[in-house]
Amino acid sequence: MKHTAPFPCPRLMLLMVAILAAGCRSTPFQVRGAVPESLGASAVVVQPFGFQWVEPDWRAVELSQRLVNVALAQTGDAALFFGPTELQVAKPGEDGGKGLTRAVVATLASYGVRPDGLMVLRPSAEKRIQSGERELIDTAGYSVGQSATEVVMYVGRVEVLHPATHEVVLEVFGEATVNPYADILDEGADPAPALTSLMEELTREALRGLSSHLKPPRAPSPALATSLAWAPWDVLDVAAWMPKDMADLESPLHTDAGQDPRSLRMQRLRFANPDVDAALLETLARRPGGLYVRAAPEGAKLSAGDLVLTLDGRPALPQTLARARLALVPVEARVQQPSGRIVPLVLP
């Protein structure tokens, strides 16, 4: 009986070396430009993610929102942060060169921020796929077939724009090669973990270049919560596969992709909250969209177990709660308490 064993061609060997090397080092990055000393910012908006391949619109939102959370964790209350569903700012040269819209200027003014105090982060990536083949050789040295191989590389980019002057003041680039042998630890919640990790690192690096230029419009009030989890149902446009009615989670109906609504809902929760335990995610899967308070300072208006449903009538997001500490006027919140009762609160 003949036995087969893989005999990699030189090209394949180079590809495998690239994969192994990528798995053994931190993501390399390149920085182009620098933020001028004269520029300062009190507000930063993270735009919807720019996929250079076909992805659903909600993926562009959830990945950018993940980067907003990175920014909040890194810079704290150094600036007002806005996410991909809140403010839309055209890139220099786009939208006929109109610059900031009246809606954007009005929103900034409501926080006491001038138009020249806004910076924009535009994350994007392209996907490069390199295909090859390897020949299978038996013990006698005869060819017995071929096996296809495919290596995926993501090339990421984060631009820092100053829309008031129509300038790209900083760019950060990086690459990540997918390790096909990596363990899947999140039950498929992240369709591209190598891309997510890459973009988080690039965002951190972009914020390092911007950090000395950030200045909050005023001193923040004390923290409202020290640990949060986010249920994104009111933000992600996933109506095509996720039921709005909680009762539908008991339905045996499946999506075209062969997954039930509960599984899909849990996946989006895991992506939005990578550090939250499974028990809490199960609880959030059956709750309305909003911010779940995991822990709060003693004496704060919010308590552990509260679910912030809306802030000033809009969906509650991590950055909207953070902005409440820097707002010119109090913010009206609707909060569902652990008992299920919904109460109004004025924050901070």
C-alpha positions in Angstrom: 0.0 0.0 0.0 1.2 3.5 -0.9 1.1 6.3 1.7 1.0 9.9 0.8 2.8 12.8 2.5 2.9 16.4 1.7 6.0 17.7 -0.1 5.7 21.5 -0.1 7.0 23.5 -3.1 9.3 26.5 -2.4 6.5 28.9 -2.9 4.3 27.2 -0.3 7.1 27.0 2.1 7.5 30.8 1.9 3.8 31.2 2.5 3.8 28.9 5.5 6.8 30.8 7.0 4.9 34.0 6.6 1.9 32.5 8.5 4.1 31.2 11.3 6.0 34.5 11.6 2.8 36.5 11.7 1.6 34.4 14.6 4.8 34.9 16.6 5.1 38.7 16.5 3.1 41.7 17.3 1.5 43.6 14.4 4.0 45.8 12.6 2.8 49.2 11.7 4.0 52.3 9.8 3.2 55.9 10.7 3.1 58.7 8.1 2.8 62.3 9.0 2.3 64.0 12.4 -0.4 66.2 14.0 0.7 69.8 13.8 1.5 71.4 17.1 -1.0 74.1 16.5 -3.9 71.7 16.2 -6.0 70.7 19.2 -9.1 68.6 19.5 -11.9 68.3 22.0 -14.0 65.9 20.0 -13.1 62.8 17.9 -15.5 60.9 15.6 -14.8 57.3 14.4 -16.3 56.8 11.0 -18.0 53.6 9.7 -15.3 51.0 8.8 -14.2 51.1 5.2 -14.2 47.5 3.9 -12.6 47.2 0.5 -14.6 44.1 -0.1 -18.3 43.3 0.2 -19.6 43.2 3.8 -23.0 43.9 5.3 -23.5 47.5 6.4 -23.9 46.4 10.0 -20.4 45.0 10.0 -19.0 48.4 9.2 -20.8 49.8 12.2 -20.0 47.1 14.7 -16.3 47.0 13.9 -16.0 50.8 14.1 -17.9 50.8 17.4 -15.4 48.2 18.7 -12.7 50.8 17.9 -14.6 53.5 19.7 -14.4 51.3 22.8 -10.7 51.0 22.3 -10.5 54.8 22.2 -12.5 55.2 25.4 -10.4 52.7 27.2 -7.1 54.3 26.1 -7.9 58.0 26.4 -10.6 58.1 29.1 -12.2 61.5 29.3 -9.6 63.4 27.3 -12.2 64.2 24.6 -15.8 63.7 23.5 -16.0 60.6 21.3 -18.7 60.0 18.7 -19.3 56.7 16.9 -20.1 55.5 13.4 -23.9 56.0 13.7 -23.7 59.5 15.2 -21.8 61.9 13.0 -20.8 61.6 9.4 -17.9 63.7 8.1 -16.9 63.7 4.5 -13.2 63.0 3.6 -11.3 66.0 2.1 -12.2 66.2 -1.6 -15.5 64.2 -1.1 -19.0 65.6 -1.0 -18.0 68.5 -3.3 -15.6 69.9 -0.7 -18.5 71.2 1.5 -16.7 70.3 4.7 -18.6 70.0 7.9 -22.4 69.9 7.6 -24.7 72.1 9.7 -25.8 69.1 11.6 -22.2 68.3 12.7 -21.5 71.9 13.6 -24.7 72.1 15.6 -23.9 68.9 17.5 -20.4 70.1 18.3 -21.8 73.5 19.4 -24.2 71.8 21.8 -21.1 70.6 23.7 -19.3 73.9 23.4 -16.8 72.7 20.8 -15.8 74.7 17.8 -15.6 73.1 14.3 -11.8 73.3 14.3 -11.8 71.3 17.5 -12.9 68.1 15.8 -10.7 65.2 14.6 -11.9 62.2 12.5 -10.6 58.7 12.6 -11.3 56.8 9.3 -10.4 53.1 9.6 -10.3 50.9 6.5 -8.8 47.7 5.2 -8.2 45.6 2.1 -8.1 41.9 1.9 -5.4 40.1 -0.2 -5.7 36.5 -1.0 -2.8 34.5 -2.4 -3.6 31.0 -3.7 -1.2 28.2 -4.4 -1.0 24.4 -4.7 1.2 21.7 -3.2 1.9 18.4 -4.7 1.3 15.2 -2.8 4.1 12.6 -3.2 3.9 9.0 -2.2 6.8 7.0 -0.6 8.1 6.0 -4.0 8.4 9.6 -5.1 5.4 9.6 -7.5 2.9 12.4 -7.6 -0.5 11.3 -6.4 -2.4 14.6 -6.5 -2.4 18.2 -5.5 -3.8 20.2 -2.6 -5.0 23.8 -2.9 -3.7 26.4 -0.4 -4.8 29.9 0.4 -3.2 32.6 2.5 -5.3 35.7 3.5 -3.6 39.0 4.5 -5.4 42.1 5.7 -3.8 45.5 5.0 -5.3 48.0 7.5 -5.2 51.8 7.7 -6.3 54.5 10.1 -6.4 58.1 8.9 -6.6 61.0 11.3 -8.3 63.9 9.6 -8.8 67.5 10.6 -11.9 68.4 8.6 -11.8 72.2 9.4 -8.6 72.4 7.3 -9.4 69.5 5.0 -6.1 67.8 5.9 -5.1 64.2 6.6 -2.7 64.9 9.4 -1.7 61.3 10.3 -1.9 57.9 8.8 -1.1 54.5 10.4 -0.7 51.4 8.3 -0.3 47.7 9.2 -0.7 44.1 8.0 -1.9 40.9 9.5 -1.7 37.4 8.0 -4.5 35.0 8.9 -3.3 31.9 10.8 -5.5 29.1 9.4 -4.6 26.9 12.4 -5.6 29.3 15.1 -8.2 28.1 17.6 -11.7 29.7 17.4 -12.4 30.9 20.9 -15.5 33.0 20.4 -17.8 30.5 18.7 -17.7 32.4 15.4 -18.6 35.8 16.8 -15.7 37.5 15.0 -15.6 36.5 11.3 -12.1 38.1 11.0 -10.3 38.1 14.3 -6.9 38.9 12.7 -8.5 42.0 11.1 -10.1 43.1 14.4 -6.8 42.7 16.3 -4.9 44.6 13.6 -7.4 47.5 13.6 -7.4 47.8 17.4 -3.6 48.1 17.4 -3.6 50.7 14.6 -6.3 52.7 16.4 -4.2 52.7 19.6 -1.2 53.9 17.6 -3.2 56.6 15.9 -4.5 57.8 19.3 -0.9 57.9 20.7 0.0 60.3 17.9 -3.1 62.4 18.7 -3.1 62.1 22.5 -1.0 65.2 23.3 -3.5 67.3 21.2 -6.7 66.2 23.0 -8.3 68.5 25.5 -11.8 68.1 27.0 -14.1 71.1 26.6 -14.5 71.1 30.4 -13.6 69.1 33.5 -15.6 65.9 33.6 -18.1 65.0 36.3 -17.5 61.9 38.4 -17.8 58.5 36.7 -21.3 57.2 36.3 -20.2 53.5 35.9 -17.0 51.7 36.2 -17.9 48.6 34.0 -20.4 48.3 31.2 -21.7 45.8 28.7 -23.5 46.8 25.5 -26.5 45.2 23.8 -26.4 46.6 20.3 -29.9 45.9 19.1 -30.9 49.5 18.7 -27.9 50.4 16.5 -26.9 47.4 14.3 -29.2 47.2 11.2 -29.5 43.4 11.3 -33.2 43.1 10.8 -32.6 40.6 7.9 -31.5 37.9 10.4 -32.3 39.1 13.9 -35.8 39.2 15.3 -36.9 42.4 17.1 -39.4 40.5 19.2 -37.8 38.8 22.1 -40.5 36.0 21.9 -39.1 35.1 18.4 -36.0 33.8 20.2 -38.1 30.7 21.1 -39.0 30.1 17.4 -37.5 27.0 15.7 -37.1 29.0 12.5 -33.6 29.2 11.1 -31.9 31.7 8.9 -30.7 31.0 5.4 -27.2 30.6 6.9 -28.5 27.7 9.0 -28.2 29.5 12.4 -31.0 30.2 14.8 -31.7 33.8 15.9 -30.5 33.1 19.5 -27.1 32.0 18.2 -26.7 35.0 16.0 -27.7 37.4 18.8 -25.2 35.8 21.1 -22.5 36.1 18.4 -23.1 39.9 18.1 -23.1 40.2 21.9 -19.7 38.4 22.1 -18.2 40.6 19.5 -19.4 43.8 21.2 -18.3 42.5 24.6 -15.2 40.3 24.2 -14.5 40.3 27.9 -18.0 39.5 29.3 -18.8 36.1 30.7 -21.3 33.8 29.0 -23.8 34.0 31.8 -24.2 37.8 31.5 -24.4 37.5 27.7 -27.2 35.0 28.0 -29.0 37.6 30.2 -28.4 40.4 27.8 -29.6 38.3 24.8 -33.1 38.5 26.3 -33.0 42.2 27.3 -33.7 45.3 25.2 -30.8 47.2 23.6 -28.8 49.5 25.8 -25.9 49.8 28.3 -25.9 47.3 31.1 -24.2 48.6 34.2 -21.9 45.9 35.6 -20.4 48.1 38.3 -20.8 51.7 39.5 -19.1 53.9 42.0 -20.7 54.2 45.5 -23.2 57.0 45.5 -23.6 57.2 41.7 -27.1 57.5 40.2 -26.6 54.3 38.3 -26.3 50.9 40.1 -25.1 47.5 39.1 -27.9 45.7 37.2 -29.4 48.8 35.6 -29.9 48.9 31.9 -29.7 52.4 30.3 -32.1 52.3 27.4 -31.8 55.8 26.0 -30.0 59.0 26.6 -31.8 62.2 25.4 -34.1 59.9 23.5 -31.4 58.2 21.5 -29.9 54.7 21.8 -27.5 54.4 24.7 -24.0 53.8 23.6 -20.7 53.6 25.6 -19.6 56.9 24.2 -22.9 58.7 24.8 -22.7 57.8 28.5 -19.1 59.0 28.6 -20.1 62.3 26.9 -22.8 62.9 29.6 -19.9 63.6 32.0 -18.8 66.5 29.7 -22.1 67.8 28.6 -23.1 71.5 29.0 -26.6 70.6 30.2 -27.9 67.5 32.1 -28.9 64.4 30.0 -32.2 62.7 30.4 -31.9 58.9 30.6 -34.5 56.1 30.6 -33.2 53.2 32.8 -34.6 49.8 33.4 -33.9 48.6 36.9 -33.2 45.0 37.8 -36.9 44.7 38.9 -38.0 45.5 35.3 -39.3 49.0 36.3 -38.3 51.8 33.9 -37.5 55.1 35.5 -36.3 58.5 34.2 -32.9 59.8 35.5 -31.1 63.0 34.9 -27.4 62.5 34.4 -24.8 63.1 35.5 
